[in-house]
């Protein structure tokens, strides 16, 4: 899979949604910490929703992305696991509070 990290920003509700649907740390998918750094910095929002369906990936990139989520100034940071959050993808979810997931996740 390629290019499966998406950023959606709704100015009216001051909400941004980040979709991580690929391998963490994969430069072809855009999920490296470096690529996410500048995109997250550009989001001036109150609500950050992080949707995750990932089998994991690079520990170093994952730990850095976790820190980026924790340090983001949004008041509400919600992780929504829509499928799988395996390995380091679990750590990404822990950068948010609360973490929501379906029974089948």
DSSP file (Angstrom, degrees, kcal/mol; ACC not computed):
  #  RESIDUE AA STRUCTURE BP1 BP2  ACC     N-H-->O    O-->H-N    N-H-->O    O-->H-N    TCO  KAPPA ALPHA  PHI   PSI    X-CA   Y-CA   Z-CA
    1    1 A X              0   0    0      0, 0.0     2,-0.3     0, 0.0    22,-0.2   0.000 360.0 360.0 360.0 143.5    0.0    0.0    0.0
    2    2 A X        +     0   0    0      1,-0.2    27,-0.2    27,-0.1    26,-0.0  -0.970 360.0  10.9-133.4 150.6    1.2    3.5   -0.7
    3    3 A X  S    S+     0   0    0     25,-0.8    -1,-0.2    -2,-0.3    26,-0.1   0.891  71.1 142.1  57.0  49.0    0.1    7.0    0.2
    4    4 A X        +     0   0    0     25,-0.3    17,-1.6    -3,-0.1     2,-0.5   0.030  36.9  96.1-112.3  27.9   -2.4    6.0    2.9
    5    5 A X  E     +A   20   0A   0     24,-0.6     2,-0.4    15,-0.2    15,-0.2  -0.981  54.2 179.3-110.8 123.2   -1.8    8.7    5.4
    6    6 A X  E     -A   19   0A   0     13,-1.2    13,-2.5    -2,-0.5     2,-0.5  -0.946  20.2-154.5-127.7 145.3   -4.3   11.5    5.0
    7    7 A X  E     -A   18   0A   0     -2,-0.4     2,-0.4    11,-0.2    11,-0.2  -0.982  12.2-175.6-118.4 125.6   -4.9   14.8    6.8
    8    8 A X  E     -A   17   0A   0      9,-2.6     9,-3.0    -2,-0.5     2,-0.5  -0.979   3.7-168.8-121.2 134.6   -8.4   16.3    6.7
    9    9 A X  E     -A   16   0A   0     -2,-0.4     2,-0.7     7,-0.2     7,-0.2  -0.980  10.0-166.4-130.8 121.8   -9.0   19.7    8.3
   10   10 A X  E  >> -A   15   0A   0      5,-3.2     5,-1.6    -2,-0.5     4,-1.0  -0.909   2.2-170.1-107.9 105.8  -12.4   21.2    9.0
   11   11 A X  T  45S+     0   0    0     -2,-0.7    -1,-0.2     1,-0.2     3,-0.1   0.848  82.8  59.3 -64.4 -35.4  -11.9   24.9    9.8
   12   12 A X  T  45S+     0   0    0      1,-0.2    -1,-0.2     2,-0.1    -2,-0.0   0.911 118.1  28.2 -62.9 -44.7  -15.6   25.4   10.9
   13   13 A X  T  45S-     0   0    0     -3,-0.2    -1,-0.2     2,-0.2    -2,-0.2   0.456 102.4-127.2 -96.3  -1.6  -15.4   22.7   13.7
   14   14 A X  T  <5 +     0   0    0     -4,-1.0    33,-2.1     1,-0.2    32,-2.0   0.898  64.7 137.1  53.9  43.8  -11.6   23.2   14.3
   15   15 A X  E   < -Ab  10  47A   0     -5,-1.6    -5,-3.2    31,-0.2     2,-0.4  -0.961  35.9-169.6-122.9 136.8  -11.2   19.5   13.9
   16   16 A X  E     -Ab   9  48A   0     31,-2.6    33,-2.9    -2,-0.4     2,-0.5  -0.957   7.5-154.6-122.7 145.9   -8.5   17.6   12.0
   17   17 A X  E     -Ab   8  49A   0     -9,-3.0    -9,-2.6    -2,-0.4     2,-0.5  -0.981   3.5-164.8-122.4 130.6   -8.4   13.9   11.2
   18   18 A X  E     -Ab   7  50A   0     31,-3.1    33,-3.1    -2,-0.5     2,-0.6  -0.962   7.1-158.4-113.1 126.4   -5.3   12.0   10.6
   19   19 A X  E     -Ab   6  51A   0    -13,-2.5   -13,-1.2    -2,-0.5     2,-0.7  -0.927   8.0-173.4-109.3 118.1   -5.6    8.6    9.0
   20   20 A X  E     +Ab   5  52A   0     31,-3.4    33,-2.5    -2,-0.6   -15,-0.2  -0.878  22.6 151.5-110.1  97.1   -2.8    6.1    9.5
   21   21 A X        +     0   0    0    -17,-1.6     2,-0.3    -2,-0.7    33,-0.1  -0.334  53.1  50.0-122.3  47.9   -3.6    3.2    7.2
   22   22 A X  S    S-     0   0    0      9,-0.0    34,-0.4   -19,-0.0     2,-0.4  -0.896  98.1 -47.3-162.2-170.4   -0.2    1.8    6.4
   23   23 A X    >   -     0   0    0     -2,-0.3     3,-1.5   -22,-0.2     8,-0.3  -0.605  58.7-119.1 -77.1 128.2    3.1    0.7    7.8
   24   24 A X  B 3  S+f   57   0B   0     32,-2.2    34,-2.7    -2,-0.4    38,-0.2  -0.499  97.4  19.9 -69.8 130.0    4.6    3.1   10.3
   25   25 A X  T 3  S+     0   0    0      6,-1.0     2,-0.8     1,-0.3    -1,-0.3   0.500  84.1 138.6  90.1   4.9    7.9    4.5    9.1
   26   26 A X    X>> -     0   0    0     -3,-1.5     5,-1.4     1,-0.2     4,-1.1  -0.747  41.1-158.9 -85.1 111.1    7.4    3.6    5.5
   27   27 A X  T 345S+     0   0    0     -2,-0.8    -1,-0.2     1,-0.3     5,-0.1   0.778  90.9  57.1 -63.8 -24.8    8.7    6.6    3.4
   28   28 A X  T 345S+     0   0    0      1,-0.2   -25,-0.8     2,-0.1    -1,-0.3   0.772 108.9  45.9 -74.6 -25.3    6.6    5.5    0.4
   29   29 A X  T <45S-     0   0    0     -3,-1.0   -24,-0.6   -27,-0.2   -25,-0.3   0.606 109.8-121.8 -91.9 -13.3    3.4    5.7    2.5
   30   30 A X  T  <5S+     0   0    0     -4,-1.1    -3,-0.2   -27,-0.1    -2,-0.1   0.686  75.9 122.6  82.8  17.8    4.2    9.0    4.1
   31   31 A X      < +     0   0    0     -5,-1.4    -6,-1.0    -8,-0.3    -4,-0.2   0.198  32.9 123.0-100.2  17.6    4.1    7.7    7.6
   32   32 A X  S  > S-     0   0    0     -6,-0.3     4,-2.0    -7,-0.2     5,-0.2  -0.432  72.2-119.7 -73.3 154.7    7.6    8.7    8.7
   33   33 A X  H  > S+     0   0    0      1,-0.2     4,-2.0     2,-0.2    -1,-0.1   0.893 113.5  55.2 -59.7 -39.4    7.9   10.9   11.7
   34   34 A X  H  > S+     0   0    0      1,-0.2     4,-1.0     2,-0.2    -1,-0.2   0.915 108.7  46.0 -62.6 -43.6    9.6   13.5    9.6
   35   35 A X  H  > S+     0   0    0      1,-0.2     4,-0.9     2,-0.2    -1,-0.2   0.859 115.4  46.8 -69.7 -33.1    6.8   13.7    7.1
   36   36 A X  H  X S+     0   0    0     -4,-2.0     4,-2.8     1,-0.2     5,-0.3   0.783  98.6  72.3 -77.6 -26.3    4.2   13.9    9.8
   37   37 A X  H  X S+     0   0    0     -4,-2.0     4,-2.2     1,-0.2    -1,-0.2   0.938 102.5  38.7 -53.6 -54.7    6.0   16.5   11.8
   38   38 A X  H  X S+     0   0    0     -4,-1.0     4,-1.2     1,-0.2    -1,-0.2   0.832 115.6  52.3 -71.6 -32.5    5.3   19.4    9.4
   39   39 A X  H  < S+     0   0    0     -4,-0.9     4,-0.4     2,-0.2    -1,-0.2   0.904 112.3  45.5 -69.4 -40.3    1.8   18.3    8.6
   40   40 A X  H >< S+     0   0    0     -4,-2.8     3,-1.4     1,-0.2    -2,-0.2   0.891 108.7  56.2 -69.0 -39.0    0.9   18.1   12.3
   41   41 A X  H 3< S+     0   0    0     -4,-2.2    -1,-0.2    -5,-0.3    -2,-0.2   0.832 102.6  57.0 -60.6 -31.3    2.5   21.5   13.0
   42   42 A X  T 3< S+     0   0    0     -4,-1.2     2,-0.9    -5,-0.1    -1,-0.3   0.602  84.8  96.3 -77.3 -10.8    0.3   23.1   10.3
   43   43 A X    <   -     0   0    0     -3,-1.4     2,-1.0    -4,-0.4    31,-0.1  -0.716  49.3-177.8 -88.5 105.5   -2.9   21.9   12.1
   44   44 A X        +     0   0    0     -2,-0.9     2,-0.3   -29,-0.1    -1,-0.1  -0.763  37.1 133.3 -99.5  85.5   -4.2   24.7   14.3
   45   45 A X        -     0   0    0     -2,-1.0   -30,-0.2     1,-0.1    30,-0.1  -0.868  59.7-142.9-134.6 162.3   -7.2   22.8   15.7
   46   46 A X  S    S+     0   0    0    -32,-2.0    30,-2.6    -2,-0.3    29,-0.5   0.703  92.4  47.2 -92.5 -26.6   -8.9   22.1   19.0
   47   47 A X  E     -bc  15  76A   0    -33,-2.1   -31,-2.6    28,-0.2     2,-0.5  -0.970  61.6-174.1-124.9 127.3   -9.8   18.5   18.1
   48   48 A X  E     -bc  16  77A   0     28,-3.3    30,-2.7    -2,-0.5     2,-0.5  -0.977   4.8-169.5-121.8 118.3   -7.4   15.9   16.6
   49   49 A X  E     -bc  17  78A   0    -33,-2.9   -31,-3.1    -2,-0.5     2,-0.6  -0.936   3.5-164.0-109.2 124.8   -8.8   12.5   15.6
   50   50 A X  E     -bc  18  79A   0     28,-3.3    30,-3.1    -2,-0.5     2,-0.5  -0.929   2.5-162.8-113.1 110.9   -6.3    9.8   14.7
   51   51 A X  E     -bc  19  80A   0    -33,-3.1   -31,-3.4    -2,-0.6     2,-0.4  -0.808  13.1-166.9 -93.7 130.1   -7.8    6.9   12.8
   52   52 A X  E     +bc  20  81A   0     28,-2.4    30,-2.1    -2,-0.5    31,-0.9  -0.966  30.9 151.6-127.1 132.5   -5.5    3.8   12.8
   53   53 A X  E     +     0   0A   0    -33,-2.5     2,-0.3    -2,-0.4    32,-0.2  -0.642  38.5 134.0-148.9  88.9   -5.5    0.6   10.9
   54   54 A X  E     - c   0  85A   0     30,-3.0    32,-2.3   -33,-0.1   -31,-0.1  -0.988  56.4-143.7-145.0 145.7   -1.8   -0.5   10.8
   55   55 A X        -     0   0    0     -2,-0.3     2,-0.3     1,-0.3    33,-0.2   0.388  60.7-110.7 -88.1   3.2    0.2   -3.6   11.3
   56   56 A X        +     0   0    0    -34,-0.4   -32,-2.2    31,-0.2     2,-0.3  -0.765  42.9 177.7 106.7-151.7    3.0   -1.6   12.9
   57   57 A X  B     +f   24   0B   0     -2,-0.3     2,-0.3   -34,-0.2    31,-0.2  -0.974  48.1  28.0 151.4-134.5    6.5   -0.8   11.5
   58   58 A X     >  -     0   0    0    -34,-2.7     4,-2.3    -2,-0.3     5,-0.2  -0.472  51.2-155.4 -72.4 124.5    9.5    1.2   12.6
   59   59 A X  H  > S+     0   0    0     -2,-0.3     4,-2.6     2,-0.2     5,-0.2   0.917  93.6  51.0 -65.3 -43.9    9.9    1.6   16.4
   60   60 A X  H  > S+     0   0    0      1,-0.2     4,-1.6     2,-0.2    -1,-0.2   0.916 113.8  43.4 -65.4 -41.8   11.9    4.8   16.1
   61   61 A X  H  > S+     0   0    0      2,-0.2     4,-2.6     1,-0.2    -1,-0.2   0.915 113.9  52.3 -67.1 -41.4    9.4    6.5   13.8
   62   62 A X  H  X S+     0   0    0     -4,-2.3     4,-2.5     1,-0.2    -2,-0.2   0.901 108.4  49.3 -61.4 -42.6    6.5    5.2   15.9
   63   63 A X  H  X S+     0   0    0     -4,-2.6     4,-1.9     2,-0.2    -1,-0.2   0.886 112.6  48.6 -65.0 -37.9    8.0    6.6   19.1
   64   64 A X  H  X S+     0   0    0     -4,-1.6     4,-2.2    -5,-0.2    -2,-0.2   0.908 111.0  49.0 -69.1 -41.4    8.5   10.0   17.5
   65   65 A X  H  X S+     0   0    0     -4,-2.6     4,-2.5     2,-0.2    -2,-0.2   0.900 108.1  55.5 -64.5 -40.0    5.0   10.1   16.0
   66   66 A X  H  X S+     0   0    0     -4,-2.5     4,-2.4     1,-0.2    -1,-0.2   0.934 108.9  47.6 -53.7 -47.7    3.7    9.2   19.5
   67   67 A X  H  X S+     0   0    0     -4,-1.9     4,-2.5     1,-0.2    -2,-0.2   0.885 108.4  54.5 -63.6 -39.5    5.6   12.2   20.9
   68   68 A X  H  X S+     0   0    0     -4,-2.2     4,-1.0     2,-0.2    -1,-0.2   0.913 110.1  46.7 -61.0 -42.6    4.2   14.4   18.1
   69   69 A X  H >< S+     0   0    0     -4,-2.5     3,-0.6     1,-0.2    -2,-0.2   0.934 113.2  48.7 -63.9 -45.3    0.6   13.4   19.0
   70   70 A X  H 3< S+     0   0    0     -4,-2.4    -2,-0.2     1,-0.2    -1,-0.2   0.879 114.9  44.7 -62.0 -39.2    1.3   14.0   22.8
   71   71 A X  H 3< S+     0   0    0     -4,-2.5    -1,-0.2    -5,-0.2    -2,-0.2   0.578  83.5 114.5 -85.3  -9.7    2.8   17.4   22.2
   72   72 A X    <<  -     0   0    0     -4,-1.0   -24,-0.1    -3,-0.6   -31,-0.1  -0.393  69.8-131.8 -63.3 137.8    0.2   18.7   19.7
   73   73 A X        +     0   0    0     -2,-0.1    -1,-0.1     2,-0.0    -4,-0.0   0.482  65.1 124.5 -74.6  -1.0   -1.7   21.6   21.2
   74   74 A X        -     0   0    0      1,-0.1   -28,-0.2   -31,-0.1   -27,-0.2  -0.336  58.9-142.0 -58.4 137.7   -5.1   20.3   20.4
   75   75 A X  S    S+     0   0    0    -29,-0.5     2,-0.5     1,-0.2   -28,-0.2   0.889  88.0  43.2 -69.1 -39.4   -7.3   20.0   23.5
   76   76 A X  E     +c   47   0A   0    -30,-2.6   -28,-3.3     2,-0.0     2,-0.5  -0.941  63.9 177.8-114.3 120.7   -8.9   16.8   22.4
   77   77 A X  E     -cD  48  97A   0     20,-0.7    20,-2.4    -2,-0.5     2,-0.5  -0.953   9.8-177.8-123.8 110.2   -6.9   14.0   20.9
   78   78 A X  E     -c   49   0A   0    -30,-2.7   -28,-3.3    -2,-0.5     2,-0.5  -0.924  14.7-155.1-115.3 127.8   -8.9   10.9   20.1
   79   79 A X  E     -ce  50  99A   0     19,-2.3    21,-3.6    -2,-0.5     2,-0.5  -0.880   9.0-168.9 -98.4 131.2   -7.5    7.7   18.7
   80   80 A X  E     -ce  51 100A   0    -30,-3.1   -28,-2.4    -2,-0.5     2,-0.8  -0.941   8.0-157.0-122.3 108.2  -10.0    5.6   16.8
   81   81 A X  E     +ce  52 101A   0     19,-3.0    21,-0.9    -2,-0.5   -28,-0.2  -0.754  14.9 176.8 -86.4 113.1   -8.8    2.1   15.9
   82   82 A X  E    S-     0   0A   0    -30,-2.1   -29,-0.2    -2,-0.8    -1,-0.2   0.560  71.6 -17.8 -97.1  -9.2  -10.8    1.0   13.0
   83   83 A X  E    S-     0   0A   0    -31,-0.9     2,-0.4    22,-0.1   -30,-0.2   0.098 119.0  -1.3-152.3 -84.4   -9.2   -2.3   12.3
   84   84 A X  E     -     0   0A   0      2,-0.1   -30,-3.0     5,-0.0     2,-0.2  -0.970  36.7-178.8-129.3 139.0   -5.8   -3.3   13.6
   85   85 A X  E     +c   54   0A   0     -2,-0.4     2,-0.2    20,-0.4   -30,-0.2  -0.700  30.3 170.3-131.7  80.7   -3.3   -1.4   15.7
   86   86 A X    >   -     0   0    0    -32,-2.3     3,-2.2    -2,-0.2     4,-0.2  -0.581  46.8 -23.5 -95.7 154.2   -0.5   -3.9   16.0
   87   87 A X  T >> S+     0   0    0      1,-0.3     3,-1.5    -2,-0.2     4,-0.6  -0.188 135.0   2.7  53.1-126.8    3.0   -3.5   17.3
   88   88 A X  H 3> S+     0   0    0      1,-0.3     4,-1.4   -31,-0.2     3,-0.4   0.712 122.3  72.5 -67.8 -19.3    4.2    0.1   17.2
   89   89 A X  H <> S+     0   0    0     -3,-2.2     4,-1.6     1,-0.2    -1,-0.3   0.803  90.7  60.6 -63.9 -26.9    0.8    1.3   15.9
   90   90 A X  H <> S+     0   0    0     -3,-1.5     4,-1.5    -4,-0.2    -1,-0.2   0.886 100.7  53.3 -63.7 -38.7   -0.5    0.6   19.4
   91   91 A X  H  X S+     0   0    0     -4,-0.6     4,-0.6    -3,-0.4    -2,-0.2   0.871 102.7  57.4 -65.9 -36.9    2.0    3.2   20.7
   92   92 A X  H >< S+     0   0    0     -4,-1.4     3,-1.4     1,-0.2    -1,-0.2   0.934 105.8  50.6 -57.6 -44.6    0.6    5.8   18.2
   93   93 A X  H >< S+     0   0    0     -4,-1.6     3,-1.8     1,-0.3    -1,-0.2   0.863 102.6  60.2 -61.2 -36.1   -2.8    5.2   19.7
   94   94 A X  H 3< S+     0   0    0     -4,-1.5    -1,-0.3     1,-0.3    -2,-0.2   0.609  88.2  73.1 -71.2 -10.3   -1.4    5.8   23.2
   95   95 A X  T << S+     0   0    0     -3,-1.4    -1,-0.3    -4,-0.6     2,-0.3   0.531  98.2  59.0 -75.3  -6.1   -0.3    9.3   22.2
   96   96 A X  S <  S-     0   0    0     -3,-1.8     2,-0.3    -4,-0.1   -18,-0.2  -0.767  82.9-122.5-118.4 164.2   -4.0   10.2   22.3
   97   97 A X  B    S+D   77   0A   0    -20,-2.4   -20,-0.7    -2,-0.3     2,-0.2  -0.834  87.7  30.4-153.9 114.4   -6.6   10.1   25.1
   98   98 A X  S    S-     0   0    0     -2,-0.3   -19,-2.3   -19,-0.1     2,-0.5   0.419  73.8-156.2 -89.2 172.5   -9.2    8.5   24.8
   99   99 A X  E     -e   79   0A   0    -21,-0.2     2,-0.4    -2,-0.2   -19,-0.2  -0.974  12.8-168.0-112.0 124.3   -8.6    5.5   22.6
  100  100 A X  E     +e   80   0A   0    -21,-3.6   -19,-3.0    -2,-0.5     2,-0.3  -0.897  12.9 161.5-114.5 142.1  -11.7    4.1   21.0
  101  101 A X  E     -e   81   0A   0     -2,-0.4   -19,-0.1   -21,-0.2     2,-0.1  -0.991  34.5-113.5-155.4 154.1  -12.1    0.8   19.2
  102  102 A X    >   -     0   0    0    -21,-0.9     3,-1.6    -2,-0.3   -19,-0.0  -0.400  37.9-105.6 -81.7 164.0  -14.8   -1.5   18.0
  103  103 A X  T 3  S+     0   0    0      1,-0.3    -1,-0.1     2,-0.1     0, 0.0   0.820 120.5  53.2 -59.9 -31.7  -15.2   -5.0   19.5
  104  104 A X  T 3         0   0    0      1,-0.2    -1,-0.3   -22,-0.1   -22,-0.0   0.453 360.0 360.0 -86.1   1.0  -13.7   -6.6   16.4
  105  105 A X    <         0   0    0     -3,-1.6   -20,-0.4   -24,-0.1    -1,-0.2   0.459 360.0 360.0 -82.9 360.0  -10.5   -4.4   16.4
